[in-house]
């Protein structure tokens, strides 16, 4: 679980991810068509938040690390 210090500083360990082009395309199409995208697990949610570009409504296929900290109520 999260420590009190992590909650106060809003920092969390980084996690590696890889989002394939085919998956990014399916996610982008779903979002543009008004479908809900439900992440199962915190790692999945962190990845979706990292690779999503709100202005263009595109999920970018990429590999990298995410260290974003999400709070209750955060969503794309």
Backbone torsions as a table, in degrees:
resi	resn	phi	psi	omega
1	UNK	NA	175.6	179.2
2	UNK	-79.4	144.7	175.0
3	UNK	-90.9	162.1	178.1
4	UNK	-60.8	-37.5	179.2
5	UNK	-64.2	-41.6	177.8
6	UNK	-62.9	-40.0	178.8
7	UNK	-65.2	-42.8	-179.4
8	UNK	-67.4	-42.1	-176.2
9	UNK	-88.2	-10.2	-177.5
10	UNK	53.4	48.0	176.3
11	UNK	-124.4	147.5	-179.3
12	UNK	-146.8	156.6	178.2
13	UNK	-59.8	157.3	177.2
14	UNK	-89.8	154.3	179.0
15	UNK	-133.2	138.7	177.8
16	UNK	-80.3	148.5	178.5
17	UNK	-147.5	163.3	174.5
18	UNK	-146.3	121.8	178.5
19	UNK	-115.3	112.7	-177.5
20	UNK	-67.6	148.7	178.2
21	UNK	-55.0	-39.2	-179.0
22	UNK	-65.5	-37.0	179.3
23	UNK	-72.4	-42.1	177.8
24	UNK	-59.3	-40.7	178.9
25	UNK	-64.4	-44.5	179.6
26	UNK	-64.2	-40.6	178.1
27	UNK	-64.9	-43.5	179.0
28	UNK	-60.7	-46.7	179.5
29	UNK	-62.1	-42.2	179.7
30	UNK	-62.9	-45.2	-179.3
31	UNK	-63.3	-44.7	-179.3
32	UNK	-66.2	-26.8	179.1
33	UNK	-90.1	8.3	176.2
34	UNK	77.8	13.1	178.9
35	UNK	-79.8	149.3	176.5
36	UNK	-79.2	141.3	174.6
37	UNK	-116.1	119.8	-176.7
38	UNK	-113.8	118.0	178.5
39	UNK	-84.6	135.5	176.2
40	UNK	-104.0	104.6	179.6
41	UNK	103.1	153.8	-176.9
42	UNK	-69.9	-35.0	178.6
43	UNK	-63.1	-45.1	178.7
44	UNK	-60.0	-43.3	179.8
45	UNK	-64.8	-42.2	178.8
46	UNK	-61.5	-40.4	179.0
47	UNK	-65.0	-47.8	-179.7
48	UNK	-59.3	-42.5	178.5
49	UNK	-65.6	-33.5	-178.5
50	UNK	-72.1	-41.3	-172.0
51	UNK	-93.3	-3.7	-177.5
52	UNK	-90.0	132.6	176.3
53	UNK	-108.4	109.1	-172.8
54	UNK	-62.9	-42.3	-176.2
55	UNK	-58.9	-44.8	-177.4
56	UNK	-97.2	-4.6	-177.7
57	UNK	54.4	49.0	-179.0
58	UNK	-122.9	135.9	168.2
59	UNK	-93.5	122.7	-177.1
60	UNK	-90.2	128.8	175.1
61	UNK	-74.1	124.1	-178.7
62	UNK	-165.6	169.8	174.3
63	UNK	-122.7	148.4	178.6
64	UNK	171.7	-156.3	177.2
65	UNK	-126.9	144.3	175.0
66	UNK	-120.9	138.1	176.5
67	UNK	-130.0	20.6	-178.1
68	UNK	-68.1	151.1	179.2
69	UNK	-112.3	123.3	-179.8
70	UNK	-106.8	139.4	178.1
71	UNK	-110.5	160.2	176.9
72	UNK	-52.2	133.5	180.0
73	UNK	95.8	-12.7	177.3
74	UNK	-70.3	136.0	175.7
75	UNK	-163.4	162.5	178.8
76	UNK	-94.5	NA	NA
